[in-house]
């Protein structure tokens, strides 16, 4: 469509037509029996989708609010918390914990690398931690943490809540709450679920619900699990106004994921990501994340020598797509390309064509179709 811009950032992601249609439905009252039934079904479907024997909480708010909800319901002032950070968004947990009066220890990886699982295990053995936080995918670095392996380690530390930030992972990277021994997992509607911003989903396992019950009254209000449990179990009750049209949209997004299959969806993301990454390295970019720990939901591409960040991203925009700039120490040194959710091979061919034209527009020697050829060869193998 002339004048349209492909959304190539790591969230919000493109929204499928069937999801858009749910967002545009005529309003219903949140007490309408039809909406109550829809919300109840979504809550049940989300719990089943991620194999969570506890409770799913699809609520109005952002991923950052979900981070606060995870910490608020598993810790109290003075508790020890271990933050495992693989970038900018892993670091966000530090201030959230400090504001609650928690004693925070941080294990940080060099950008593009992971904190080794053995290092995490050794740190956990040093003292009693109320919780550990790990971002499955940090969009600042494009690194994917080995959450399943860490979950196995956590079986040695049953007193420690295992909190996984799945904002840029859930619905793209494979996750299984109970099997991976995760106590709390959360994500945002605008990432791999492919809905617009405005909702988060938090899955709390049985141990997390028990931890919340042990804390008594907590200072937080909106994110208090005890406030929401009655509504999740009976959505005809009221605590705060649900995001009605986004509930419908999220229900449609969940239906699409179920129809595809969570394992198949993860495999699709993996195949697509590796093809995109190979195509872009053929153009001279370098993927920041270590080859063994690259996310499948986005790629963080370090510029070849001499390519100006602002000039490149402005040219990409002029050619029909938005991409994200680098963060932290890589600001001005790379761009970030999202490839998650309900996008398909045709979307990626368009995106790669835009990047090729932008490089040519910036004076780089690129053969038209070079990246597209590499991508298609990988996808059609």
C-alpha positions as CSV (number, residue, x, y, z in Angstrom):
1,X,0.0,0.0,0.0
2,X,1.5,3.3,-1.1
3,X,2.6,5.4,1.9
4,X,2.3,2.5,4.4
5,X,5.3,1.8,6.6
6,X,6.2,-1.8,7.5
7,X,6.7,-2.0,11.3
8,X,10.2,-3.6,11.6
9,X,10.9,-2.8,15.3
10,X,10.9,-5.4,18.1
11,X,7.5,-4.4,19.3
12,X,4.9,-3.3,18.6
13,X,4.7,-5.8,15.8
14,X,2.5,-6.0,12.8
15,X,-1.1,-7.0,13.6
16,X,-3.0,-9.6,11.5
17,X,-6.3,-8.6,10.0
18,X,-8.3,-11.0,12.1
19,X,-6.9,-9.5,15.2
20,X,-7.5,-6.0,14.0
21,X,-11.1,-6.9,13.4
22,X,-11.5,-7.9,17.1
23,X,-10.0,-4.6,18.1
24,X,-12.6,-2.7,16.1
25,X,-15.7,-4.5,17.4
26,X,-18.6,-2.6,18.9
27,X,-18.1,-1.9,22.6
28,X,-19.8,-4.1,25.2
29,X,-20.1,-3.6,28.9
30,X,-17.5,-5.4,31.0
31,X,-20.4,-7.0,32.9
32,X,-22.2,-8.2,29.7
33,X,-22.5,-12.0,29.9
34,X,-21.1,-12.3,26.4
35,X,-17.9,-10.5,27.4
36,X,-17.7,-12.3,30.7
37,X,-17.8,-15.6,28.8
38,X,-15.1,-14.4,26.4
39,X,-12.8,-13.2,29.2
40,X,-13.3,-16.4,31.1
41,X,-12.4,-18.5,28.0
42,X,-9.3,-16.4,27.3
43,X,-8.0,-16.8,30.9
44,X,-8.5,-20.6,30.6
45,X,-6.9,-20.8,27.2
46,X,-3.8,-18.9,28.2
47,X,-3.2,-21.1,31.2
48,X,-3.5,-24.2,29.1
49,X,-1.3,-22.7,26.3
50,X,1.7,-22.2,28.5
51,X,1.0,-25.2,30.7
52,X,0.6,-23.2,33.9
53,X,-1.2,-25.1,36.7
54,X,-1.5,-21.9,38.7
55,X,-3.3,-18.9,37.2
56,X,-3.0,-16.7,34.1
57,X,-3.6,-13.0,34.5
58,X,-4.4,-11.1,31.2
59,X,-4.6,-7.5,32.4
60,X,-4.5,-4.0,31.2
61,X,-1.0,-2.6,31.4
62,X,2.5,-2.8,30.0
63,X,5.3,-5.3,30.4
64,X,7.0,-3.0,32.9
65,X,3.9,-3.2,35.0
66,X,4.1,-7.0,34.8
67,X,7.7,-6.7,36.1
68,X,6.4,-4.9,39.1
69,X,3.6,-7.4,39.6
70,X,6.1,-10.3,39.6
71,X,8.3,-8.7,42.2
72,X,5.5,-7.3,44.3
73,X,3.9,-10.7,44.9
74,X,7.0,-12.7,45.6
75,X,9.1,-10.5,47.8
76,X,9.0,-8.3,50.9
77,X,11.3,-5.4,51.9
78,X,14.7,-6.7,53.0
79,X,14.6,-9.9,50.9
80,X,17.6,-10.8,48.7
81,X,16.9,-10.9,44.9
82,X,19.3,-12.0,42.2
83,X,19.0,-10.1,38.9
84,X,20.5,-11.9,35.9
85,X,20.9,-9.3,33.2
86,X,21.7,-9.7,29.5
87,X,21.1,-6.1,28.7
88,X,19.1,-2.9,29.1
89,X,15.8,-4.5,30.0
90,X,17.4,-7.0,32.4
91,X,18.8,-4.0,34.2
92,X,15.3,-2.5,34.6
93,X,14.6,-5.1,37.4
94,X,17.4,-3.5,39.5
95,X,15.5,-0.2,40.2
96,X,12.2,-2.0,40.5
97,X,13.7,-4.1,43.3
98,X,15.6,-1.3,44.9
99,X,12.4,0.8,45.2
100,X,10.8,-2.0,47.1
101,X,13.7,-2.1,49.6
102,X,15.1,-5.3,48.4
103,X,18.8,-6.3,48.6
104,X,19.8,-6.7,45.0
105,X,22.7,-8.7,43.6
106,X,23.4,-8.5,39.8
107,X,25.0,-10.9,37.4
108,X,25.6,-9.0,34.2
109,X,26.8,-10.4,30.9
110,X,28.9,-8.6,28.3
111,X,26.4,-7.4,25.7
112,X,25.9,-10.2,23.2
113,X,26.8,-12.9,25.7
114,X,24.9,-14.8,28.4
115,X,25.7,-15.3,32.1
116,X,26.8,-18.9,32.2
117,X,24.3,-21.2,34.0
118,X,27.1,-22.5,36.2
119,X,27.8,-18.9,37.4
120,X,24.1,-18.5,38.2
121,X,24.1,-21.7,40.2
122,X,27.2,-20.7,42.2
123,X,25.7,-17.3,43.0
124,X,22.4,-18.9,44.2
125,X,24.4,-21.1,46.6
126,X,26.0,-18.1,48.3
127,X,22.8,-17.0,50.2
128,X,19.1,-17.3,50.5
129,X,17.4,-15.5,47.6
130,X,13.7,-14.8,47.6
131,X,13.7,-14.5,43.8
132,X,15.8,-14.6,40.7
133,X,14.9,-12.6,37.6
134,X,15.9,-13.6,34.0
135,X,14.9,-12.0,30.8
136,X,14.3,-14.7,28.2
137,X,15.1,-12.3,25.4
138,X,16.6,-8.9,26.0
139,X,15.7,-6.7,23.0
140,X,18.7,-4.4,23.7
141,X,21.1,-7.2,22.9
142,X,19.1,-9.9,21.0
143,X,20.4,-12.5,23.4
144,X,18.2,-15.5,24.4
145,X,18.8,-16.9,27.9
146,X,18.8,-20.7,28.4
147,X,15.6,-20.5,30.6
148,X,15.0,-24.3,30.5
149,X,18.5,-25.0,31.8
150,X,18.2,-22.3,34.5
151,X,14.9,-23.9,35.5
152,X,16.6,-27.2,36.1
153,X,19.2,-25.5,38.3
154,X,16.3,-23.8,40.2
155,X,15.1,-27.2,41.4
156,X,18.1,-27.1,43.8
157,X,16.8,-23.9,45.3
158,X,13.1,-24.4,46.0
159,X,12.9,-21.4,48.3
160,X,13.8,-19.0,45.4
161,X,11.1,-17.9,43.0
162,X,12.1,-18.2,39.4
163,X,10.8,-15.1,37.5
164,X,11.1,-15.0,33.7
165,X,10.6,-11.9,31.7
166,X,9.1,-13.2,28.5
167,X,8.1,-9.8,27.0
168,X,10.1,-10.3,23.8
169,X,10.0,-14.1,23.8
170,X,6.6,-15.6,24.7
171,X,4.8,-16.8,21.6
172,X,8.0,-16.9,19.7
173,X,10.6,-18.7,21.8
174,X,9.3,-21.9,23.2
175,X,8.3,-21.7,26.9
176,X,6.5,-24.1,29.3
177,X,5.8,-22.8,32.8
178,X,5.5,-26.0,34.7
179,X,7.9,-28.1,32.8
180,X,10.6,-25.4,32.9
181,X,10.0,-24.9,36.7
182,X,9.1,-21.3,36.1
183,X,7.2,-19.6,39.0
184,X,6.2,-16.4,37.2
185,X,6.3,-15.7,33.5
186,X,5.0,-12.6,31.8
187,X,4.7,-10.9,28.4
188,X,3.2,-8.0,26.6
189,X,0.4,-8.1,24.1
190,X,2.4,-6.1,21.4
191,X,5.3,-8.5,20.9
192,X,5.1,-12.1,19.6
193,X,1.3,-12.3,20.3
194,X,0.9,-9.7,17.6
195,X,-1.7,-7.4,19.3
196,X,-1.3,-3.7,19.8
197,X,0.2,-2.4,23.1
198,X,-2.1,-2.2,26.1
199,X,-2.2,-5.5,27.9
200,X,0.2,-7.8,29.7
201,X,-0.2,-11.5,30.6
202,X,1.3,-12.9,33.8
203,X,1.4,-16.6,34.5
204,X,1.8,-17.5,38.2
205,X,2.5,-21.1,39.1
206,X,1.3,-22.8,42.2
207,X,4.4,-22.0,44.2
208,X,4.1,-18.3,43.3
209,X,0.5,-18.2,44.5
210,X,1.6,-19.8,47.7
211,X,4.4,-17.3,48.1
212,X,1.9,-14.4,47.7
213,X,-0.4,-16.0,50.3
214,X,2.5,-16.1,52.7
215,X,3.2,-12.4,52.4
216,X,0.0,-11.1,53.9
217,X,-0.9,-7.6,53.0
218,X,1.5,-6.0,50.5
219,X,1.9,-2.3,49.8
220,X,1.0,-2.5,46.1
221,X,-2.6,-2.2,45.1
222,X,-3.3,-2.6,41.3
223,X,-0.7,-5.4,40.9
224,X,-1.7,-7.4,44.0
225,X,-2.5,-10.9,42.9
226,X,-5.0,-11.2,45.7
227,X,-7.0,-8.4,44.2
228,X,-7.2,-10.1,40.8
229,X,-7.6,-13.8,41.7
230,X,-11.4,-13.4,42.4
231,X,-11.8,-11.8,38.9
232,X,-9.7,-14.4,37.1
233,X,-11.8,-17.1,38.7
234,X,-15.1,-15.3,38.0
235,X,-14.8,-12.5,35.5
236,X,-18.3,-11.3,36.2
237,X,-16.8,-9.7,39.4
238,X,-15.2,-6.3,39.3
239,X,-11.9,-4.8,40.5
240,X,-10.7,-2.6,37.6
241,X,-12.0,-2.1,34.1
242,X,-10.7,-4.6,31.6
243,X,-9.4,-3.6,28.2
244,X,-12.4,-5.1,26.5
245,X,-11.5,-4.9,22.8
246,X,-7.9,-5.9,23.6
247,X,-9.3,-9.0,25.4
248,X,-11.0,-10.0,22.2
249,X,-7.9,-9.2,20.2
250,X,-5.8,-11.3,22.6
251,X,-8.3,-14.1,22.4
252,X,-7.9,-14.1,18.6
253,X,-4.1,-14.0,18.9
254,X,-4.3,-16.9,21.2
255,X,-6.5,-18.8,18.8
256,X,-4.0,-18.3,16.1
257,X,-1.2,-19.6,18.3
258,X,-3.1,-22.6,19.3
259,X,-4.0,-23.4,15.7
260,X,-0.4,-23.2,14.7
261,X,0.9,-25.1,17.7
262,X,3.3,-23.6,20.2
263,X,6.2,-26.0,19.2
264,X,5.5,-25.4,15.5
265,X,5.4,-21.6,16.1
266,X,8.7,-21.7,17.9
267,X,10.2,-23.7,15.0
268,X,8.9,-21.3,12.5
269,X,10.5,-18.4,14.4
270,X,13.8,-20.2,14.6
271,X,13.9,-21.1,10.9
272,X,12.9,-17.5,9.9
273,X,15.3,-15.9,12.3
274,X,18.4,-17.8,11.2
275,X,17.5,-17.1,7.5
276,X,17.1,-13.4,8.2
277,X,20.4,-13.3,10.2
278,X,22.3,-15.1,7.4
279,X,20.8,-12.8,4.8
280,X,21.8,-9.7,6.8
281,X,25.4,-10.9,7.5
282,X,25.7,-11.3,3.7
283,X,25.1,-7.6,3.5
284,X,28.0,-6.8,5.9
285,X,26.1,-6.5,9.2
286,X,27.2,-8.4,12.3
287,X,24.7,-10.0,14.6
288,X,25.6,-8.8,18.1
289,X,24.4,-11.9,20.0
290,X,26.7,-14.9,20.3
291,X,25.8,-17.5,17.6
292,X,24.8,-20.0,20.3
293,X,22.4,-17.7,22.1
294,X,20.6,-15.6,19.5
295,X,17.0,-14.8,19.9
296,X,14.5,-15.8,17.3
297,X,12.2,-12.8,17.8
298,X,14.6,-10.1,16.7
299,X,18.1,-9.4,15.4
300,X,20.5,-6.7,16.6
301,X,22.7,-5.8,13.6
302,X,26.0,-4.0,14.2
303,X,26.8,-1.7,11.3
304,X,29.7,-2.3,8.9
305,X,32.5,0.2,9.0
306,X,31.5,3.7,7.8
307,X,27.7,3.2,7.7
308,X,26.0,6.1,9.5
309,X,23.2,5.1,11.9
310,X,20.9,8.1,11.4
311,X,21.4,8.2,7.7
312,X,20.7,4.5,7.3
313,X,17.6,4.4,9.5
314,X,16.2,7.5,7.9
315,X,16.7,6.0,4.5
316,X,15.0,2.8,5.7
317,X,12.0,4.9,6.7
318,X,11.9,6.7,3.4
319,X,12.0,3.3,1.7
320,X,8.9,2.1,3.6
321,X,9.9,0.6,7.0
322,X,10.7,1.6,10.6
323,X,13.5,-0.1,12.4
324,X,14.8,0.5,16.0
325,X,18.1,2.1,16.9
326,X,20.7,0.6,19.3
327,X,20.6,1.1,23.0
328,X,23.2,1.7,25.7
329,X,26.8,1.2,24.5
330,X,25.5,0.3,21.0
331,X,23.5,3.5,20.5
332,X,24.4,4.7,17.0
333,X,26.3,1.5,16.3
334,X,23.6,-0.9,15.3
335,X,19.9,-1.2,14.4
336,X,17.3,-3.7,15.7
337,X,15.0,-5.6,13.5
338,X,11.9,-7.4,14.9
339,X,10.8,-10.6,13.2
340,X,8.2,-12.1,15.6
341,X,4.5,-12.8,15.8
342,X,2.3,-13.5,12.7
343,X,4.7,-12.2,10.0
344,X,5.4,-14.5,7.1
345,X,8.0,-15.1,4.4
346,X,6.4,-12.4,2.2
347,X,6.9,-9.8,5.0
348,X,10.5,-10.7,5.3
349,X,11.2,-10.5,1.6
350,X,9.7,-6.9,1.7
351,X,11.8,-6.0,4.8
352,X,15.1,-7.3,3.2
353,X,14.3,-5.5,0.0
354,X,13.9,-2.2,2.0
355,X,17.2,-2.8,3.7
356,X,19.0,-3.5,0.4
357,X,17.6,-0.3,-1.1
358,X,18.5,1.7,2.0
359,X,22.1,0.5,1.8
360,X,22.2,1.4,-1.9
361,X,20.8,4.8,-1.0
362,X,23.6,5.2,1.5
363,X,26.2,4.5,-1.1
364,X,27.0,0.9,-0.3
365,X,27.9,-1.5,-3.0
366,X,25.0,-4.0,-2.8
367,X,23.6,-6.1,-5.6
368,X,19.8,-5.8,-5.7
369,X,18.3,-9.1,-4.4
370,X,21.5,-10.2,-2.7
371,X,20.0,-10.6,0.8
372,X,16.6,-11.8,-0.5
373,X,18.4,-14.6,-2.5
374,X,20.2,-15.8,0.6
375,X,17.0,-15.6,2.7
376,X,14.9,-17.6,0.2
377,X,17.6,-20.2,-0.3
378,X,17.6,-20.8,3.5
379,X,13.8,-20.8,3.8
380,X,13.3,-23.2,0.9
381,X,15.9,-25.8,2.0
